[in-house]
Amino acid sequence: MDVVPSTLPDGEPAPPDGALPESVRSAVGSRPLSFYVHVPYCSTRCGYCDFNTYTAAELGGGASQASYAGDAIAEIALARRVLGGAELPVTTVFFGGGTPTLLPVADLAAMLDAIVDNFGAAFDLEVTIEANPESVDAASLEKLRAAGFNRISFGMQSAREHVLRILDRRHTVGAPQQRVAEAKAAGFDHVNLDLIYGTPGESDDDWRASLEAAISAGPDHVSAYSLIVEDGTALARRVGRGELAAPDDDVLADRYGIADATLSEAGFSWYEVSNWAKPGGECLHNLAYWRGDDWWGIGPGAHSHVAGLRWWNVKHPTAYTARLEAGASPALARESLDAETRRVERVLLELRLSDGLDLHVLDAAGRAAAADQVGEGLLEAEAFERGRAVLTAPGRLLADGVVRRLLG
């Protein structure tokens, strides 16, 4: 699941033309390049959602779904100018949101074509699109596959109607499984189902039923995320009024354990704390994030990272459109990551992966802390002997705490 948060960090103002510092520009091409295309539109807003997305009623004037592809293509052309003439075949593209499949397939194809035409594509280019089950059908899935999309992720969340109601999801029970079958029939190489656990009113049996329904649909990838009650959301207001109980940490831990055991028994392996895949089904785009590769984020609020420079676009679609129409970069602000910050981020991200973190990334105190956590059963002893820090199953439940101890 790839998302753009609703709030943006502070940073130094980005230049109007989006130009990169020479130290960054000279390093372009030293890491694989990916693109993330943020489509910030939804037909309705889910009660738990804190992403930078807009319904028609929330959008206001100055921007529209109909003109969005043209705006995104303008930013893709800007990316080509900013990154210079270096050969940069793209390894992964991810269309997220929002609900990208609210746009016509022709618009989605035009944006994808613009990326490939400007940058070229790796031989095994992975192109992912997120979709709500009610936003596609067999015909549109066939068109998406013909346009070059080869991986799709459906927001299933739960197989229980009362849980879907609490989450304000609009699809019917059984629709995600039908979409998986249609996507596979259309020729998609990889299909993911997103699940959420810990919703108020969900029981252990409800969660097991959701896992079993997801597995029986036949995807080769499942993501399972604990429900987070984000400030400012409709769900947070309901919890604040006492209408719904807040998720319980012990319950969330139990649900994670149920997910890991159930998915493992069904032939899925965890490769990131919240993600399980059949062999070869891993999401290469998200692995690019976790391994610190370069990516350009297209769209309102989208974040980019190239050679240690991170920047983010203006948040609202109207401001995004206005900047591009004026011939300016939509980037709002940016920050340069020093060596220590990049080291810390490597620990934060790579420790979440099943192949873990090279112990040499840690300082002496961190390596000593890693040895202690092997003794506590939070890091794998065999991996430690090979020079890597790899979380055990209990360690995955306490990943944030493990990271804090490794960083002192």
C-alpha positions as CSV (number, residue, x, y, z in Angstrom):
1,M,0.0,0.0,0.0
2,D,1.6,3.3,-1.2
3,V,0.2,6.5,0.3
4,V,0.7,10.2,0.5
5,P,0.1,11.7,4.0
6,S,-2.3,14.6,4.5
7,T,0.3,16.7,6.2
8,L,3.7,17.8,4.8
9,P,6.9,18.3,6.7
10,D,8.9,21.5,7.0
11,G,11.9,22.1,4.8
12,E,13.8,24.6,2.8
13,P,11.8,26.2,-0.1
14,A,12.3,24.4,-3.4
15,P,13.5,26.4,-6.4
16,P,10.8,27.4,-8.9
17,D,12.4,25.5,-11.7
18,G,13.0,22.4,-9.6
19,A,16.7,22.4,-10.3
20,L,18.8,19.9,-8.3
21,P,22.1,20.8,-6.6
22,E,25.1,19.8,-8.7
23,S,26.2,17.2,-6.1
24,V,22.8,15.5,-6.5
25,R,22.6,15.9,-10.3
26,S,26.0,14.3,-10.7
27,A,24.9,11.2,-8.8
28,V,21.7,10.7,-10.9
29,G,21.7,7.2,-12.2
30,S,23.8,5.7,-9.4
31,R,20.7,4.0,-8.0
32,P,17.7,2.5,-9.8
33,L,14.9,5.0,-10.6
34,S,11.2,4.5,-9.9
35,F,8.1,6.6,-10.3
36,Y,5.1,7.0,-8.0
37,V,2.0,8.6,-9.5
38,H,-0.4,9.9,-6.9
39,V,-4.0,10.1,-8.1
40,P,-5.7,12.2,-5.3
41,Y,-9.3,11.4,-6.0
42,C,-11.9,9.2,-4.3
43,S,-15.6,8.8,-4.8
44,T,-16.2,8.9,-1.0
45,R,-13.9,9.3,2.0
46,C,-13.4,6.3,4.3
47,G,-13.7,7.1,7.9
48,Y,-10.1,6.0,8.9
49,C,-8.4,7.7,5.9
50,D,-5.8,10.4,6.5
51,F,-4.3,10.4,3.1
52,N,-4.0,13.4,0.8
53,T,-7.1,12.6,-1.2
54,Y,-10.3,14.5,-2.2
55,T,-13.8,13.8,-3.1
56,A,-15.6,15.9,-5.7
57,A,-17.2,17.9,-2.9
58,E,-13.9,18.6,-1.2
59,L,-11.9,19.5,-4.4
60,G,-13.1,23.0,-5.0
61,G,-12.3,24.9,-8.2
62,G,-9.2,25.1,-10.3
63,A,-8.5,21.3,-10.6
64,S,-10.4,18.4,-11.9
65,Q,-10.1,14.7,-12.6
66,A,-10.6,15.4,-16.3
67,S,-7.4,17.5,-16.6
68,Y,-5.3,15.5,-14.2
69,A,-3.5,13.4,-16.7
70,G,-2.3,16.5,-18.5
71,D,-0.9,18.0,-15.3
72,A,0.9,14.8,-14.4
73,I,2.4,14.5,-17.9
74,A,3.7,18.0,-17.5
75,E,5.5,17.1,-14.3
76,I,6.9,14.0,-16.0
77,A,8.4,16.2,-18.7
78,L,9.8,18.5,-15.9
79,A,11.4,15.4,-14.3
80,R,13.2,14.6,-17.5
81,R,14.6,18.2,-17.7
82,V,15.6,18.3,-14.1
83,L,17.3,14.9,-14.1
84,G,19.2,15.7,-17.3
85,G,20.1,13.6,-20.2
86,A,21.5,10.5,-18.3
87,E,20.1,7.2,-19.4
88,L,17.6,6.3,-16.7
89,P,15.5,3.3,-17.5
90,V,12.7,3.1,-15.0
91,T,12.5,-0.1,-12.9
92,T,9.1,0.3,-11.2
93,V,6.0,2.5,-11.5
94,F,3.3,2.7,-8.9
95,F,-0.1,4.4,-9.4
96,G,-1.6,5.0,-5.9
97,G,-4.1,7.2,-4.3
98,G,-6.8,7.9,-3.7
99,T,-8.4,5.7,-6.3
100,P,-6.4,5.8,-9.5
101,T,-9.0,3.7,-11.3
102,L,-11.5,6.5,-11.0
103,L,-9.6,8.0,-14.0
104,P,-10.3,6.6,-17.5
105,V,-7.9,3.9,-18.6
106,A,-6.8,6.1,-21.5
107,D,-5.6,8.7,-19.0
108,L,-3.8,6.2,-16.9
109,A,-2.2,4.8,-20.0
110,A,-1.1,8.2,-21.2
111,M,0.7,8.9,-17.9
112,L,2.5,5.6,-18.0
113,D,3.4,6.1,-21.7
114,A,4.9,9.5,-20.8
115,I,7.1,8.0,-18.2
116,V,8.4,5.2,-20.5
117,D,8.7,7.6,-23.5
118,N,10.8,10.1,-21.5
119,F,12.9,7.7,-19.5
120,G,12.8,4.2,-21.1
121,A,11.9,1.1,-19.2
122,A,13.9,-1.8,-17.7
123,F,13.3,-5.1,-19.4
124,D,11.3,-6.4,-16.3
125,L,9.4,-3.1,-15.6
126,E,6.9,-3.6,-12.8
127,V,3.8,-1.4,-13.2
128,T,1.4,-1.4,-10.2
129,I,-2.0,0.2,-9.9
130,E,-4.2,0.4,-6.8
131,A,-8.0,-0.2,-7.2
132,N,-11.1,-0.3,-5.0
133,P,-13.1,-3.4,-5.9
134,E,-16.1,-1.3,-7.0
135,S,-14.0,0.9,-9.3
136,V,-13.1,-1.8,-11.9
137,D,-14.7,-4.6,-13.8
138,A,-13.5,-7.4,-16.1
139,A,-13.5,-5.0,-19.1
140,S,-11.5,-2.3,-17.5
141,L,-9.0,-4.8,-16.1
142,E,-8.4,-6.1,-19.5
143,K,-7.8,-2.6,-20.8
144,L,-5.4,-1.8,-17.9
145,R,-3.4,-5.0,-18.7
146,A,-3.3,-4.1,-22.4
147,A,-2.0,-0.6,-21.4
148,G,1.0,-2.1,-19.6
149,F,-0.1,-2.5,-16.0
150,N,1.1,-5.9,-14.8
151,R,0.5,-5.7,-11.0
152,I,-2.7,-4.7,-9.2
153,S,-3.6,-4.1,-5.6
154,F,-7.2,-4.3,-4.4
155,G,-8.4,-2.7,-1.1
156,M,-10.2,-5.6,0.5
157,Q,-9.7,-4.7,4.2
158,S,-12.2,-7.3,5.5
159,A,-14.5,-10.1,4.5
160,R,-17.1,-9.2,7.1
161,E,-19.9,-6.7,6.3
162,H,-20.1,-5.1,9.8
163,V,-16.3,-4.4,9.7
164,L,-16.5,-2.8,6.2
165,R,-19.3,-0.6,7.5
166,I,-17.2,0.7,10.4
167,L,-14.4,1.4,7.9
168,D,-16.9,3.2,5.6
169,R,-15.9,0.9,2.7
170,R,-18.4,0.8,-0.2
171,H,-17.7,-2.6,-1.8
172,T,-19.8,-5.7,-1.1
173,V,-18.5,-8.8,0.6
174,G,-17.1,-11.1,-2.1
175,A,-16.3,-8.3,-4.6
176,P,-12.5,-8.3,-4.0
177,Q,-12.3,-12.1,-4.6
178,Q,-14.2,-11.6,-7.9
179,R,-11.9,-8.9,-8.9
180,V,-8.8,-11.1,-8.2
181,A,-10.3,-13.7,-10.5
182,E,-10.9,-11.2,-13.2
183,A,-7.5,-9.6,-12.9
184,K,-5.8,-13.0,-13.2
185,A,-8.0,-13.8,-16.3
186,A,-6.9,-10.5,-17.8
187,G,-3.3,-11.6,-17.5
188,F,-2.0,-9.6,-14.5
189,D,1.3,-11.1,-13.4
190,H,0.8,-10.3,-9.7
191,V,-2.3,-9.5,-7.6
192,N,-2.3,-8.1,-4.0
193,L,-5.1,-7.9,-1.5
194,D,-4.8,-5.2,1.3
195,L,-6.3,-6.2,4.7
196,I,-6.8,-4.2,7.9
197,Y,-7.0,-5.7,11.3
198,G,-8.1,-4.3,14.7
199,T,-11.3,-2.5,13.6
200,P,-13.7,-1.9,16.5
201,G,-16.2,-4.7,16.6
202,E,-13.9,-7.2,14.7
203,S,-13.4,-10.5,16.5
204,D,-10.6,-13.1,16.1
205,D,-13.0,-15.2,14.1
206,D,-13.8,-12.3,11.8
207,W,-10.1,-11.7,11.2
208,R,-9.5,-15.4,10.5
209,A,-12.4,-15.4,8.0
210,S,-10.9,-12.4,6.2
211,L,-7.6,-14.1,5.9
212,E,-9.1,-17.3,4.7
213,A,-11.2,-15.4,2.1
214,A,-8.2,-13.5,0.9
215,I,-6.1,-16.6,0.5
216,S,-8.9,-18.6,-1.2
217,A,-9.1,-15.8,-3.8
218,G,-5.7,-16.8,-5.1
219,P,-3.5,-13.6,-4.9
220,D,0.3,-14.0,-4.8
221,H,0.7,-11.1,-2.3
222,V,-1.2,-10.0,0.9
223,S,-0.6,-6.9,2.9
224,A,-2.0,-6.7,6.4
225,Y,-2.0,-3.5,8.4
226,S,-3.1,-2.7,11.9
227,L,-5.8,0.0,12.1
228,I,-4.4,3.3,13.2
229,V,-6.8,6.0,14.4
230,E,-5.5,9.1,12.8
231,D,-6.2,12.5,14.3
232,G,-8.7,14.5,12.3
233,T,-10.5,11.6,10.7
234,A,-14.1,10.6,11.1
235,L,-13.1,7.4,12.9
236,A,-11.0,9.4,15.4
237,R,-14.1,11.6,16.2
238,R,-16.2,8.5,16.8
239,V,-13.6,7.0,19.1
240,G,-13.3,10.4,20.9
241,R,-17.0,10.5,21.5
242,G,-16.9,7.0,22.9
243,E,-19.0,5.5,20.1
244,L,-16.3,3.1,19.2
245,A,-13.5,1.5,21.2
246,A,-9.9,2.4,20.3
247,P,-7.8,-0.5,19.0
248,D,-6.1,-2.5,21.8
249,D,-2.4,-3.1,21.4
250,D,-2.6,-6.7,22.8
251,V,-5.4,-7.5,20.4
252,L,-3.4,-6.1,17.5
253,A,-0.4,-8.2,18.4
254,D,-2.6,-11.3,18.6
255,R,-4.1,-10.5,15.2
256,Y,-0.7,-10.0,13.6
257,G,0.3,-13.5,15.0
258,I,-2.8,-15.0,13.5
259,A,-2.0,-13.4,10.1
260,D,1.6,-14.6,10.1
261,A,0.7,-18.1,11.0
262,T,-2.3,-18.4,8.6
263,L,-0.4,-16.9,5.6
264,S,2.7,-18.9,6.3
265,E,0.7,-22.1,6.3
266,A,-0.8,-21.1,3.0
267,G,2.6,-20.7,1.4
268,F,3.2,-17.0,1.8
269,S,6.4,-15.7,3.3
270,W,6.9,-12.4,5.1
271,Y,9.4,-10.2,3.3
272,E,8.5,-7.0,5.1
273,V,6.8,-6.6,8.5
274,S,3.3,-6.0,7.0
275,N,3.7,-7.9,3.7
276,W,3.6,-11.5,2.7
277,A,4.1,-13.0,-0.8
278,K,4.3,-16.3,-2.7
279,P,7.8,-16.9,-4.2
280,G,8.4,-14.1,-6.8
281,G,5.4,-12.1,-5.8
282,E,7.2,-9.4,-3.8
283,C,6.3,-5.8,-4.6
284,L,9.5,-4.4,-6.2
285,H,8.4,-0.8,-6.0
286,N,8.0,-0.9,-2.2
287,L,11.3,-2.7,-1.9
288,A,12.9,0.2,-3.8
289,Y,11.6,2.5,-1.0
290,W,12.8,0.3,1.8
291,R,16.2,-0.1,0.2
292,G,16.8,3.6,-0.4
293,D,16.6,3.7,-4.2
294,D,15.7,6.9,-6.1
295,W,12.1,7.8,-7.0
296,W,10.2,10.7,-8.4
297,G,6.7,11.3,-7.0
298,I,4.2,12.8,-9.4
299,G,1.1,14.6,-8.1
300,P,-0.2,16.8,-5.2
301,G,1.7,16.1,-2.0
302,A,3.9,13.4,-3.6
303,H,7.4,12.9,-2.2
304,S,10.5,12.3,-4.2
305,H,14.1,11.2,-3.4
306,V,17.2,11.3,-5.5
307,A,20.7,10.8,-4.3
308,G,20.1,11.9,-0.7
309,L,17.8,14.9,-1.6
310,R,14.2,14.6,-0.6
311,W,11.4,17.0,-1.7
312,W,7.6,17.1,-1.7
313,N,5.0,18.8,-3.9
314,V,2.3,21.3,-2.9
315,K,-0.5,19.5,-1.2
316,H,-3.7,20.6,-3.0
317,P,-4.6,19.7,-6.6
318,T,-5.6,23.3,-7.3
319,A,-2.1,24.6,-6.3
320,Y,-0.5,21.7,-8.1
321,T,-2.3,22.6,-11.4
322,A,-1.6,26.3,-11.0
323,R,2.2,25.8,-10.7
324,L,2.4,23.5,-13.7
325,E,0.3,25.8,-15.8
326,A,2.7,28.7,-14.9
327,G,5.6,26.6,-16.1
328,A,7.0,26.1,-12.6
329,S,7.9,23.1,-10.5
330,P,5.1,21.9,-8.2
331,A,7.8,21.1,-5.5
332,L,7.1,23.0,-2.3
333,A,10.1,22.3,-0.1
334,R,13.0,19.9,0.2
335,E,15.8,18.7,2.5
336,S,19.2,17.3,2.0
337,L,19.9,14.2,4.0
338,D,23.4,14.1,5.6
339,A,25.3,10.9,6.1
340,E,24.0,10.2,9.6
341,T,20.4,10.8,8.7
342,R,20.7,8.4,5.8
343,R,22.3,5.8,8.1
344,V,19.4,6.2,10.6
345,E,16.9,5.8,7.8
346,R,18.7,2.6,6.6
347,V,18.2,1.2,10.0
348,L,14.6,2.2,10.2
349,L,13.7,0.8,6.8
350,E,16.0,-2.2,6.1
351,L,15.4,-3.8,9.5
352,R,11.7,-4.2,8.4
353,L,12.8,-6.6,5.7
354,S,13.2,-10.3,5.9
355,D,16.9,-10.1,4.8
356,G,17.5,-7.5,7.5
357,L,20.2,-5.0,8.0
358,D,24.0,-5.3,7.6
359,L,25.5,-5.0,11.1
360,H,28.2,-2.7,9.7
361,V,25.5,0.0,9.3
362,L,25.4,0.1,13.1
363,D,27.9,1.9,15.3
364,A,29.7,0.0,18.1
365,A,27.0,0.7,20.6
366,G,24.3,-0.5,18.1
367,R,26.1,-3.7,17.4
368,A,26.3,-4.4,21.1
369,A,22.6,-3.7,21.4
370,A,21.9,-6.1,18.6
371,A,23.8,-8.8,20.4
372,D,21.7,-8.1,23.5
373,Q,18.5,-8.4,21.4
374,V,19.6,-11.7,20.0
375,G,19.7,-12.9,23.6
376,E,16.2,-11.6,24.2
377,G,14.9,-13.4,21.1
378,L,14.1,-10.3,19.1
379,L,16.8,-10.8,16.5
380,E,17.7,-14.1,14.8
381,A,20.9,-15.7,16.2
382,E,21.9,-17.4,12.9
383,A,21.5,-14.2,10.9
384,F,23.6,-12.3,13.5
385,E,26.4,-14.8,13.0
386,R,26.3,-14.0,9.3
387,G,26.6,-10.3,10.1
388,R,23.0,-9.3,9.7
389,A,20.2,-8.1,12.0
390,V,17.0,-9.9,11.2
391,L,13.8,-9.6,13.2
392,T,12.3,-12.7,14.8
393,A,8.5,-13.1,14.9
394,P,8.4,-11.5,18.4
395,G,10.8,-8.9,17.1
396,R,8.5,-7.9,14.3
397,L,5.8,-7.0,16.9
398,L,8.3,-4.8,18.7
399,A,10.1,-3.5,15.6
400,D,10.0,0.2,16.6
401,G,11.5,-0.6,20.0
402,V,14.2,-2.7,18.4
403,V,15.2,0.2,16.1
404,R,15.3,2.7,19.0
405,R,17.7,0.4,20.9
406,L,19.9,-0.2,17.8
407,L,20.2,3.6,17.4
408,G,20.8,4.3,21.1
